[in-house]
Amino acid sequence: MHFRHQQFIDSIHSKTKLSVTFYGKEDGKERTRVCAPMDFGPSRRAKDQSDRYHLWDYDSTARTHTLNLLPEQIARIEVLDEKFDPAEFVTWDTRKSTWFVDRNWGIYS
């Protein structure tokens, strides 16, 4: 886990955006993105089932805005003074694909 893990979890509960600085897997370059914390746990799509930080990347120019980072990829996590609405990115049935971290996001829980 990242040493700011509890801030990440608290931001899930308070629905607060984060500034996340991380190292890209491909080139190792440092990047900073404004994100919504989505979950912490293994990726359902990856072969490597290590726990990782799942984020919604508001700054992404890619088709998909999800960012899945291993703890060692993260340089910094800063809590911002801006809230997010889970309706912005939760498009799946969370009863069928449940969260690893419990939360009270109403119909998006």
N, C-alpha and C positions, 0 to 999 in steps of 0.2 A: 504494500500500500504506500501511497504517497504521503509525506508527512503532513500535508494539508487535507488528508482524507476526510476528517470530520467536517471541515468547511464545505467540502463537496456534498456530503450527506445532508448537512444542515441546509444547503442551498436547494436541494431537491425538495425538502419539506417546506421551505419558505418561498419556493418558486422564484428564486433570485438568480439573475444572470451572473456569469463568471467571465473573467478574462483569463484565458488559459494560454500559457506559453509552453511550447513543446518542440521536440526535435523530430523532423520529418523522417520517416523510415527509409525513403529512397535516397535522400541526399544528406541527411543529418543536420540540415539547416534549421535554425531556430525560427519559429513562427508564433505569432500571437493572434488569437481569435476570440471574438465575443461568442459565448456559447450558453446554452441552457443545459444544466446537468440532467441527464436522462436516467442513468442507472449505473451500477457497479456490479460486475460479475462476468462470467465467461461469455464469449460471443457464440451465439447459436450457429453462426456460419463459418467460423474459423476452425481449422484443424487443431490449432493450439488452444486449449481450453483454459488458459491462464485468465485470472480475473483482470478486467480492464475497465477503464472509465469510458462510458458511452455518453456522448454529448451531441447536441444539435448545434451545428456550426452556422451561425447567422451570416458569417463572412464568406462562406464557401461559394465558389463559382461553378462547382461541379454539379452534376444532375442530382446527386444525393447529398444531403447536408449532414449526414451522420459522420461523426468522428469517433473512432474507437482507439483509445490510447492505452498502452501498457504503462504501469506506474513509472518505469524507468525512462519513458519518453517525455514525461512532464517535468519542465523546469520550474514553473510557477503557476499557482492558482490564486487569483484575487477575486474577492466577492465585490460585485458592482452594486450600485444603488438603483438597480433597474429590475423590475419584475418581468416574468414571462408567463404566458398562458399556454398550458399543455395542448390546447386546441390548435396551436400553431403548427405542431408537428406530429401529434399522435393520430395516426390514420388507420391503425390496426385494432383488432379486437383484443384488448388487454386481458380478457378472461381466457383466451386461448393461448396467448403468448404473454405470460405474466412477467411482472417486474421481479428482480432479485431483491431490491430494497423496497420494503413496505412504505407506502405513502398514502396521503389522503388528498387525491386529486379528483375527487368526485367520480364522474363516469370514466375518467382516464386513469383511474387507479387499477 
